[in-house]
Amino acid sequence: MKVLEARGIGKSYGPRTVLRDVDLALSSGEIVGLIGPNGAGKTTLLRILLGLVRPSRGRVALFAPRGAVEHFGGAHTLPPHVPVRTWTRLVSLGEASCDDRRPIRALSRGSRQLLGLSTVLARSCLALVLLDEPWEGLDPDGARWLSETLIRRKSEGCAFLLSSHRLHDLAGLCERYAFLTDGRIVIRGACEVAPGRVSGDDLLRAFDRIRVSP
């Protein structure tokens, strides 16, 4: 079942065009990786899909209830003065508990990242989750927890769009990969990127081919 569809998305800031005619759709129970260099427009695209930024052109349709759509943009987006236990209760809608009374600013960067991810992903009603650099700052145990949690929630029917520079973490996790370059998206299925299990090197080679193709 389709949970999101974007058609002809364009975004310009004055004379600078960030996105050009972007088409993207996500269905229940799939993980799509969003790959591109810094400044390619990945975060802008995520914000447009969430309705936080208005596109200059095109349309976005959500087929999941708003309450079943979540986003996490990184540790820096958490409110520093809010106690950890309050944030956990509010964001997870009471489905996760924590007794930590410290303000979020007292946590290390990696712990803040893990807090944001764990509270969002604890919600049982999720249909679509958009994550911006989700592995950033995580230690090996945290990175493994995240990958395993994504696979589990995918098996429960949740769809994910993951924007990340950590190609080795995306590799083998996604059914499709959306490569963003020069404001345009080129989508490749995992089987088009490489036969068998996709590696980080496979993703890098695929992106290099796309960037030099006419």
C-alpha positions as CSV (number, residue, x, y, z in Angstrom):
1,M,0.0,0.0,0.0
2,K,1.4,3.4,-1.0
3,V,2.0,5.7,2.0
4,L,3.6,8.7,0.2
5,E,3.8,10.1,-3.3
6,A,5.7,13.1,-4.5
7,R,5.3,14.3,-8.1
8,G,7.3,17.0,-10.0
9,I,8.8,18.5,-6.8
10,G,10.9,21.6,-7.5
11,K,12.4,24.1,-5.0
12,S,14.2,27.3,-5.8
13,Y,15.6,30.0,-3.5
14,G,15.8,33.0,-5.7
15,P,18.0,32.2,-8.7
16,R,19.3,29.0,-7.1
17,T,17.4,25.8,-7.9
18,V,17.8,23.1,-5.3
19,L,15.3,20.4,-6.6
20,R,14.2,19.7,-10.1
21,D,11.1,17.6,-11.0
22,V,11.6,15.1,-8.2
23,D,9.3,12.0,-8.3
24,L,9.3,9.7,-5.3
25,A,6.9,7.2,-3.8
26,L,7.0,4.9,-0.7
27,S,5.0,1.9,0.1
28,S,4.3,0.1,3.4
29,G,7.0,-2.2,4.6
30,E,9.9,-0.8,2.5
31,I,13.1,1.1,3.2
32,V,14.4,3.6,0.7
33,G,17.9,5.2,1.1
34,L,18.4,8.8,0.0
35,I,22.0,9.4,-1.1
36,G,23.7,12.6,-2.2
37,P,26.6,15.0,-1.4
38,N,26.4,17.8,1.1
39,G,24.2,20.6,-0.3
40,A,22.4,18.3,-2.7
41,G,18.9,19.1,-1.2
42,K,18.3,16.0,0.8
43,T,17.2,17.8,4.0
44,T,15.1,20.2,1.9
45,L,13.4,17.3,0.2
46,L,12.6,15.6,3.6
47,R,11.1,18.9,4.9
48,I,9.0,19.3,1.8
49,L,7.7,15.7,2.2
50,L,6.8,16.5,5.8
51,G,5.0,19.7,4.9
52,L,7.5,21.8,6.7
53,V,8.7,23.6,3.6
54,R,6.5,24.5,0.6
55,P,7.7,23.4,-2.8
56,S,8.1,25.9,-5.6
57,R,6.4,23.3,-7.9
58,G,4.8,19.9,-7.7
59,R,2.7,18.2,-5.0
60,V,3.1,15.7,-2.1
61,A,0.3,13.3,-1.2
62,L,0.3,11.4,2.1
63,F,-1.8,8.3,2.4
64,A,-1.1,7.7,6.0
65,P,-2.7,9.5,9.0
66,R,-0.7,12.4,10.2
67,G,-0.4,10.8,13.6
68,A,1.3,7.8,12.0
69,V,4.0,9.8,10.3
70,E,7.2,10.7,12.2
71,H,10.5,12.4,11.5
72,F,13.8,12.8,13.4
73,G,16.4,15.3,12.1
74,G,19.3,14.6,14.5
75,A,20.4,15.3,18.1
76,H,20.6,19.1,17.5
77,T,16.9,19.2,17.0
78,L,16.0,18.1,20.5
79,P,15.0,20.8,23.0
80,P,18.0,21.1,25.4
81,H,16.2,22.2,28.5
82,V,13.5,19.5,28.5
83,P,14.0,16.6,30.9
84,V,14.8,13.3,29.2
85,R,11.9,11.5,30.9
86,T,9.4,14.2,29.8
87,W,10.6,14.1,26.1
88,T,10.4,10.3,26.1
89,R,6.9,10.3,27.4
90,L,5.7,13.0,25.1
91,V,7.2,11.9,21.8
92,S,6.5,8.2,22.3
93,L,2.9,9.0,23.4
94,G,3.5,7.1,26.6
95,E,4.7,3.9,24.9
96,A,8.2,4.3,26.3
97,S,9.3,5.1,29.8
98,C,12.5,6.6,31.3
99,D,13.3,7.8,34.8
100,D,16.2,10.1,33.7
101,R,15.4,13.6,35.1
102,R,18.5,15.3,33.5
103,P,17.9,17.9,30.9
104,I,18.6,16.7,27.4
105,R,21.6,19.1,27.1
106,A,23.4,17.0,29.8
107,L,23.6,14.0,27.5
108,S,26.4,13.3,25.1
109,R,25.8,13.8,21.4
110,G,25.5,10.1,20.8
111,S,23.1,9.7,23.7
112,R,20.9,12.5,22.5
113,Q,20.8,10.9,19.0
114,L,19.9,7.5,20.5
115,L,17.2,9.2,22.7
116,G,15.6,10.9,19.7
117,L,15.6,7.7,17.6
118,S,14.4,5.4,20.4
119,T,11.5,7.6,21.4
120,V,10.3,8.0,17.8
121,L,10.7,4.4,16.9
122,A,9.0,3.2,20.1
123,R,5.6,4.3,18.8
124,S,3.4,1.3,17.7
125,C,1.2,3.2,15.3
126,L,3.9,4.3,12.8
127,A,3.2,4.0,9.1
128,L,6.0,6.3,7.7
129,V,9.2,7.5,9.2
130,L,11.7,10.0,7.6
131,L,15.2,10.0,9.2
132,D,18.0,12.5,8.4
133,E,21.5,11.1,9.1
134,P,20.1,8.6,11.7
135,W,23.5,6.8,12.3
136,E,25.3,10.0,13.0
137,G,27.1,10.0,16.4
138,L,26.0,6.4,17.3
139,D,28.5,4.0,18.7
140,P,28.7,0.4,17.2
141,D,26.1,-0.9,19.7
142,G,23.7,2.0,18.9
143,A,24.2,1.6,15.1
144,R,23.4,-2.1,15.4
145,W,20.3,-1.4,17.5
146,L,19.1,1.1,14.9
147,S,19.6,-1.2,11.9
148,E,17.9,-4.1,13.7
149,T,15.0,-1.8,14.8
150,L,14.5,-0.6,11.2
151,I,14.3,-4.1,9.9
152,R,11.8,-5.1,12.7
153,R,9.6,-2.1,12.1
154,K,9.7,-2.7,8.4
155,S,8.5,-6.2,8.9
156,E,5.5,-4.7,10.8
157,G,4.6,-2.6,7.8
158,C,6.3,0.7,8.5
159,A,7.9,2.5,5.6
160,F,11.2,4.4,5.9
161,L,13.1,7.1,4.0
162,L,16.6,7.3,5.3
163,S,19.0,10.1,4.2
164,S,22.5,9.2,5.1
165,H,26.2,9.5,4.2
166,R,26.9,6.2,6.0
167,L,26.7,4.1,2.9
168,H,27.9,1.0,4.7
169,D,24.9,1.2,7.0
170,L,22.4,1.8,4.2
171,A,23.9,-1.0,2.1
172,G,21.9,-4.2,2.2
173,L,19.1,-2.5,4.3
174,C,17.1,-0.9,1.5
175,E,14.9,-2.2,-1.3
176,R,15.6,0.9,-3.4
177,Y,18.1,3.8,-3.4
178,A,17.3,7.4,-4.4
179,F,20.4,9.1,-5.7
180,L,20.1,12.9,-5.6
181,T,22.5,14.9,-7.8
182,D,22.1,18.3,-9.6
183,G,18.7,18.6,-8.0
184,R,17.3,15.4,-9.7
185,I,16.6,12.0,-8.3
186,V,17.6,8.8,-10.0
187,I,16.1,5.7,-8.3
188,R,17.7,2.2,-8.5
189,G,16.5,-1.0,-7.0
190,A,18.9,-3.0,-4.9
191,C,19.2,-5.6,-7.6
192,E,20.2,-2.9,-10.1
193,V,23.0,-1.6,-7.9
194,A,24.6,-5.0,-7.4
195,P,23.7,-8.7,-7.6
196,G,23.3,-10.3,-4.2
197,R,23.8,-8.2,-1.1
198,V,24.6,-4.5,-1.7
199,S,27.8,-3.1,-0.2
200,G,28.8,0.5,0.6
201,D,31.3,0.3,-2.3
202,D,28.5,-0.8,-4.6
203,L,26.5,2.3,-3.7
204,L,29.5,4.6,-4.2
205,R,30.2,3.1,-7.6
206,A,26.5,3.4,-8.6
207,F,26.4,7.0,-7.5
208,D,29.6,7.7,-9.5
209,R,28.0,6.2,-12.6
210,I,24.9,8.3,-12.2
211,R,26.8,11.5,-11.8
212,V,28.8,11.1,-15.0
213,S,25.9,9.8,-17.1
214,P,24.4,12.3,-19.6
